[in-house]
Amino acid sequence: MKPQLFLLEPDFLKEGNGPYYCPESALLEGVLGYYPRLATEVDIRRIPFARPRRPVSDLIGEENQGCPVLVFAAEDAPREGLSVYGAYAFVSGPQAIATVLAATYGIGRPVS
């Protein structure tokens, strides 16, 4: 299984207001724009804002359905900084995801 990067689709409504976009997903869209080859390495999944987010929760549980999140098969995952849920390992948050992408695929690292 290719790693899966789950991002929220833009222009969603929240409590009847909007449209909105997720700033954390937008940051990672920028990383994908800088490094388009990631699209061949990672399965990029843009999903609706509404919960439950079945594409995510089916893999790593309802308690971990926040986005953005990068999910690996546990046996293929880099070993540092990932949480494990069943057969999957994952990392959430744009800074942590960008750091794992840099370490795994040799792209630039985010400056801290």
N, C-alpha and C positions, 0 to 999 in steps of 0.2 A: 504494500500500500504506500502510495506517495503521501508525504505529510500533507495535511489539509489545513489551510489558513481560512478561518471563518471571519468574515467582515460583514458589517451591517450595511444594507442597501441605503442609499441616501433618499431624502424627501419623504421620510416617514412622519406619521402623526403620533403625537403622544398626548393622551387625555384630551383628544379633540383639537389640539393646537398643532401648529406647524405650518409648513413642512420644516423638518429638522434633518440634520445629518449628525453622525457620530464623529466627534473630533479625533478620537483614537483610531477609528477605522480610516479616516481621511489621512492621518499621518502615515499609516502603513500603505495606503494607496500611493502616497508620495514615494515611499521606499520602492514599491513595485515599479513606479515610473522611472526612478533612477536606475534600477537593475531589472530590465525587462526579462532577462534570462531566468529569473526566479519563476516565471510563469511556466517554464518547462520542468522545473524541479519540484514545484509545490502545486497541489490542487487548490486553486483559489476559489472559495465558495462565498458568494455574496447572498446573504439571507435576509428575510424581513425582520423588522424590529420586534414585532409581536411575539409574546411568549405564549406557550412554550416553544422553544427553538429546537424542534425535534432533530434536525440534522446534527446539532451539537449534543443535546442531552442524550440521544440514543448512543453516543460514543462515550461521553464522560460524565453522564449523570445530570439531573435537573439542577443540582446545586452548583454546577460548573458551567451553566449555559450562557454566562456573560460573554460578550464579544468586545474586542477581537480576541481570538484564541487560536493557537497553533497546536495541532494534534498530530502525534506520531503513533505508529504501532510501537508498543513498548519495547519490543526487541530491536527496533531500528532507531530508537531515540538517542540523541546525545545524552549523556548521563548527568550533566550539571544543570541545576536550577529548574528541573521539571517536576511536576506533580504526577502521580500515577493513579489511574482509575481503571481497574480491571486490566484489559489487554492493551490499554492506551496510556501514553504519557502526553502531558500537555503543559503549555506555558501561556499565560495571559498577560495582557497589558502591552502597549506598544513598545516601550523601551526594552522590556524583557524579550519580547518576540524579535525585535530588530537585532538584539544582541545574539540570540540563538541563531537567527538567519545568517548573521555575519560569521559566527564560529563554524556553522555547518556548511555554508556555501561560498565562503571566501569573499563576501561583499564587504563594503565599508562598514565600520562600526559606528554606532551613534556616539557622539561626544557627550561626556557627562559634565 
